[in-house]
């Protein structure tokens, strides 16, 4: 089902079942907005990346239509080219911050007219709309933002089977809905959230996305799932972390599963091992564990695996995207020691990125104990990717990378990886 239908059914018990909300395995999401959703810079991406990972969501982010400086009217003008032409199932929108201005926000009527056009476009396209609020802003006031957000929420309430409003920003503001400096980049306007701010937004957004769109399992959990053969679209040669004999270098010691490489750059040391799944875990695929031991700022921790796959061209004639998925678990992991976790695919020689990299921002004082689903499936050559290039067979690798930003002499915890898959998709 491409999108939920408007029908609902009254149960004998008095409850209501709304059709079409259980399985969203291949639902395509377009993220639209301004610099708060723009994913081209290391600070960008908004809260949705961490939110989908925490929700273990099956949703596939098809493209990012967030552009710095965008207003509601300019998003309307770009709508057909940036959003509608990609036929999304879901559009996730955060827009309007550039319309509130430092002293003279656009009149209510103009705001509602322009935003109303976006709502109408989503409804007429038959897709789901997820509206996110204007967050606390150093150049605006609680009264203005409350008014704008209340109106957006009221629009979503008119068609709850298609539209939803998710409040994710209360935690990054004070009682007067003014920005908490600890959650923002150090800029006079307190406009862009830092890693902590986006993480707090994500923690509010994740359960709402899971409730709305489900948590269908997209992991590959056994050798029977898309095994490597001529007819397979699964390019990871050892998704079940079997065996030993992987490559270790650059301060890494221990043992890695076959086909996997773990290495450091700069001054870093780490222990590498394979850890069996918990006894009660319904998924019994073992974990590849990386436990950093010492590190200095500027060093990096890297996990890679060469992929077996066909060549593809710069005209997208062969593959439109590489759908990369991994389950990642943090164990007493000190987030403040690293800038972010990067996940994606790149060429083994030359570091060409077929599509943008998933960036899960860290750098805040948190000790993480959680298991997430990382998924990156942006279009080849899209925003955040290298220029389109023809890539020969067996020239790509999947990777996870963390950069050290705060030196440590004792272990800051560990992280685990398993159920990694990379599939080629034609659309």
Buried (B, 14 or more C-beta within 10 A) or exposed (E): EBBBBEEEEEEEEEEEEBEBBEEBEBBBBBBBBBBBBBBBEEBBBBBBBBBBBBBBBBBBBBBBBBBBEBBBBBBBEBBEEBBBEBBBBBBBBBBBBBBBEEEEBBEEEEBBBBBBBBBEBBBEBEBBBBBBBBBBBBBBBBEBBEBBBEBBBEBBEEBEBBBBBBBBBBBBBEEEBBBBEEBBBEEEEBBBBBBBBBBBBBBBBBEBBBEBBBBBBBBBBBEEBBEBEEEBBBBBBBBBBEBEEBBBEBBBEBBBBBBBBBBBBBBBBBBBBBBEBEEEEEBEBBBBBBBBBBBEBEBBBBBBBBBBBBEBEEEBEBBBBBBBBBBBBBBEBBBBBBBBBBBBBBBBEEEBBBBBBBBBBBBBEBEBEEBBBBBBBBBBBBBBBBEBBEBEEBBBBBBBBBBBBBBBEEBBBBBBBBBBBBBBBEE
